[in-house]
Amino acid sequence: MFQGFPPSVVDFMWGIRFNNEKGWFEAHKEDYLTTLQRPMKALCGEVYERFTDRHPDLDLICKVSRIYRDARRLFGRGPYKDHLWLSIHQPAEAPGSLPTFWFELTPEGYSYGMGFWEAPAGVMARLRARMDRDPAPMEKLARRLNRQRQFALEGTDYKRPAAAPSGLLQPWYSKRNFVLIHEAAHEELLWSRELADVLTEGFEFLLPYYAYILSVSADPDPRFPDA
């Protein structure tokens, strides 16, 4: 059962950032296991169980990232990550190609939300086509997001975005990819089991956006109208 991260996890993450080599990590591996990996796995399992108990039809899996970087993609960096995250999503060959619920802990703070950061161009084209064809459902979701302060819409905009059906939809219409994200500095919430409650309820709030994106994925691709 998740009991919160120990505050000493912050020292470990800063330590690995500034001492990113095998000798230091091996000397502090038990710190990694007890302050970061095991609590993250416990948090992932608990949030996943609660969320899927409410929504058993979603066909979700949960994963905790590895601290080891892919040796093929170091690009001059050390072999270890200085952060860890959990993700809850449908099985996918390419990470980030389907909307994903996540929580991430870094040396500076933490974040959680629902993201689509490697969104296929075809899915985003379908999203824009759906908004063109029937803007009301997405406008309802946009107003719902605008009424709260827990999550913000972020992502990469097209350099020359097309005009949306309404000003309310323009921030969504302009995105190449997006996340609905809550970000904060380290705080007492991280050291308590209440974090599992906050994530579960946060993911519950984000579920209508997740479901909408999945429904859009089944639409015809407007880029190939004759296919």
Wavefront OBJ file of the C-alpha trace (Angstrom):
o trace
v 0.000 0.000 0.000
v 1.267 3.439 -0.926
v 2.229 5.474 2.140
v 3.751 8.508 0.424
v 7.241 9.198 -0.877
v 9.871 9.837 1.794
v 11.135 13.441 1.586
v 14.661 12.067 1.145
v 13.695 11.113 -2.433
v 14.471 14.714 -3.408
v 18.087 14.330 -2.250
v 18.404 11.131 -4.273
v 17.074 12.723 -7.478
v 19.381 15.738 -7.181
v 22.203 13.346 -6.387
v 21.728 11.301 -9.531
v 21.413 14.461 -11.630
v 24.838 15.717 -10.538
v 26.532 12.318 -10.166
v 25.168 10.489 -13.185
v 27.555 7.576 -13.369
v 27.519 3.920 -12.418
v 29.717 4.147 -9.330
v 27.535 6.716 -7.593
v 24.319 4.955 -8.541
v 25.503 1.550 -7.339
v 26.554 3.101 -4.019
v 23.068 4.646 -3.656
v 20.974 1.916 -5.247
v 19.178 1.109 -1.998
v 18.216 4.798 -1.725
v 16.757 4.550 -5.223
v 14.742 1.452 -4.355
v 13.397 2.659 -1.017
v 12.743 6.333 -1.777
v 11.719 6.274 -5.444
v 11.111 2.974 -7.220
v 9.141 1.031 -4.608
v 6.890 3.946 -3.600
v 6.254 4.723 -7.289
v 5.286 1.106 -7.974
v 3.004 1.087 -4.937
v 1.381 4.339 -6.077
v 0.942 3.034 -9.616
v -0.652 -0.190 -8.424
v -3.030 1.520 -6.023
v -4.218 4.229 -8.422
v -4.565 1.681 -11.235
v -6.629 -0.659 -9.071
v -8.960 2.102 -7.884
v -9.409 3.616 -11.321
v -9.973 0.341 -13.175
v -12.372 -0.895 -10.493
v -14.546 2.068 -11.474
v -13.960 1.583 -15.210
v -13.211 -2.096 -15.928
v -14.139 -1.693 -19.600
v -11.239 0.626 -20.447
v -8.649 -2.123 -21.107
v -5.845 -0.255 -19.339
v -2.382 -1.301 -18.221
v -0.054 0.457 -15.758
v 3.698 0.902 -16.019
v 6.507 2.530 -14.049
v 9.402 3.871 -16.081
v 12.911 2.476 -15.718
v 15.649 4.692 -14.316
v 18.074 3.368 -16.926
v 18.250 5.411 -20.118
v 18.274 3.632 -23.467
v 21.963 3.209 -24.257
v 21.224 4.023 -27.914
v 19.849 7.452 -26.984
v 22.212 8.874 -24.385
v 23.305 11.823 -26.580
v 26.083 12.708 -24.155
v 23.941 12.310 -21.045
v 24.576 9.948 -18.163
v 23.096 6.435 -18.145
v 20.375 7.221 -15.567
v 17.246 9.330 -15.483
v 16.909 11.813 -12.614
v 13.114 11.404 -12.572
v 10.553 8.616 -12.678
v 6.947 8.377 -13.810
v 3.985 6.049 -13.856
v 1.572 5.723 -16.758
v -1.880 4.202 -17.180
v -3.009 3.623 -20.748
v -4.165 1.116 -23.318
v -1.452 -1.152 -24.756
v 0.416 0.601 -27.575
v 3.517 -0.157 -29.622
v 4.739 3.448 -29.489
v 4.701 5.157 -26.053
v 2.699 8.372 -26.167
v 0.822 7.416 -29.357
v -2.358 6.897 -27.335
v -3.761 9.224 -24.670
v -2.143 8.378 -21.345
v -2.761 9.183 -17.686
v 0.495 9.869 -15.876
v 2.257 11.086 -12.741
v 5.913 12.213 -12.792
v 8.288 13.094 -9.975
v 11.377 15.205 -10.757
v 14.070 16.961 -8.704
v 12.181 20.258 -9.092
v 8.607 19.112 -8.483
v 5.881 16.882 -9.841
v 3.164 16.763 -12.471
v 0.218 14.611 -13.421
v -2.533 14.610 -15.982
v -3.596 13.074 -19.270
v -1.388 13.475 -22.297
v -1.076 12.723 -25.975
v 2.480 13.972 -26.561
v 3.247 11.726 -29.561
v -0.182 12.204 -31.112
v -0.345 10.758 -34.650
v -1.082 13.439 -37.235
v -4.080 11.443 -38.423
v -5.720 11.476 -35.003
v -5.259 15.231 -34.621
v -6.699 15.694 -38.133
v -9.703 13.623 -37.085
v -10.064 15.751 -33.948
v -10.181 18.961 -35.989
v -12.623 17.388 -38.467
v -14.898 16.327 -35.592
v -14.830 19.867 -34.179
v -15.678 21.248 -37.625
v -18.534 18.806 -38.073
v -19.974 18.923 -34.556
v -18.338 21.562 -32.323
v -20.814 21.397 -29.420
v -19.413 18.342 -27.527
v -15.848 19.681 -27.584
v -17.042 23.161 -26.640
v -18.758 21.612 -23.614
v -15.475 19.925 -22.611
v -13.547 23.158 -23.199
v -15.909 25.128 -20.961
v -15.636 22.422 -18.294
v -11.842 22.725 -18.368
v -11.988 26.527 -18.227
v -14.153 26.453 -15.091
v -11.500 24.696 -12.992
v -7.908 25.467 -11.962
v -6.401 22.034 -11.403
v -5.454 21.263 -15.012
v -4.182 23.427 -17.860
v -4.095 22.697 -21.586
v -0.542 22.672 -22.935
v 1.130 21.335 -26.054
v 2.894 22.224 -29.282
v 1.001 24.556 -31.600
v 1.177 24.473 -35.362
v 3.210 27.353 -36.741
v 0.263 28.413 -38.898
v -2.860 26.989 -37.261
v -6.125 27.030 -39.163
v -9.122 28.898 -37.777
v -11.303 26.873 -35.408
v -15.116 26.818 -35.540
v -15.132 29.074 -32.443
v -12.728 31.009 -30.252
v -13.462 28.560 -27.447
v -12.036 25.715 -29.536
v -9.039 27.567 -30.980
v -6.549 26.453 -28.284
v -7.446 22.811 -29.034
v -7.656 23.270 -32.791
v -4.137 24.747 -32.931
v -2.384 21.825 -31.216
v -0.096 19.256 -32.835
v -0.195 17.381 -29.528
v -1.483 18.199 -26.080
v -1.477 17.469 -22.380
v -3.918 18.394 -19.657
v -1.444 18.945 -16.868
v -1.139 19.908 -13.217
v 2.369 21.002 -12.200
v 3.644 22.001 -8.762
v 6.766 22.220 -6.640
v 7.392 19.581 -3.992
v 4.836 19.802 -1.204
v 3.461 17.823 1.729
v 1.008 15.983 -0.520
v 3.884 13.933 -1.949
v 4.839 12.564 1.451
v 1.328 11.321 2.286
v -0.966 8.579 1.040
v -3.439 11.303 0.078
v -1.516 11.568 -3.195
v -3.233 8.367 -4.397
v -6.633 9.957 -3.727
v -5.697 13.138 -5.599
v -4.449 11.227 -8.646
v -7.470 8.934 -8.777
v -9.912 11.837 -8.615
v -7.842 13.869 -11.061
v -7.871 11.041 -13.593
v -11.607 10.723 -13.044
v -12.023 14.389 -14.010
v -9.918 13.830 -17.139
v -11.748 10.689 -18.254
v -14.276 12.495 -20.531
v -11.377 14.053 -22.484
v -9.680 10.664 -22.741
v -12.904 9.035 -23.961
v -13.488 11.790 -26.510
v -10.030 11.328 -28.036
v -10.509 7.566 -28.267
v -13.846 8.055 -30.006
v -12.282 10.462 -32.506
v -9.628 7.873 -33.378
v -12.321 5.712 -35.003
v -13.468 8.473 -37.410
v -12.476 8.438 -41.101
v -9.182 10.192 -41.799
v -10.073 13.513 -43.458
v -6.665 13.649 -45.137
v -7.684 10.710 -47.349
v -11.393 11.245 -48.092
v -11.445 8.675 -50.918
v -9.708 5.900 -48.988
l 1 2 3 4 5 6 7 8 9 10 11 12 13 14 15 16 17 18 19 20 21 22 23 24 25 26 27 28 29 30 31 32 33 34 35 36 37 38 39 40 41 42 43 44 45 46 47 48 49 50 51 52 53 54 55 56 57 58 59 60 61 62 63 64 65 66 67 68 69 70 71 72 73 74 75 76 77 78 79 80 81 82 83 84 85 86 87 88 89 90 91 92 93 94 95 96 97 98 99 100 101 102 103 104 105 106 107 108 109 110 111 112 113 114 115 116 117 118 119 120 121 122 123 124 125 126 127 128 129 130 131 132 133 134 135 136 137 138 139 140 141 142 143 144 145 146 147 148 149 150 151 152 153 154 155 156 157 158 159 160 161 162 163 164 165 166 167 168 169 170 171 172 173 174 175 176 177 178 179 180 181 182 183 184 185 186 187 188 189 190 191 192 193 194 195 196 197 198 199 200 201 202 203 204 205 206 207 208 209 210 211 212 213 214 215 216 217 218 219 220 221 222 223 224 225 226 227
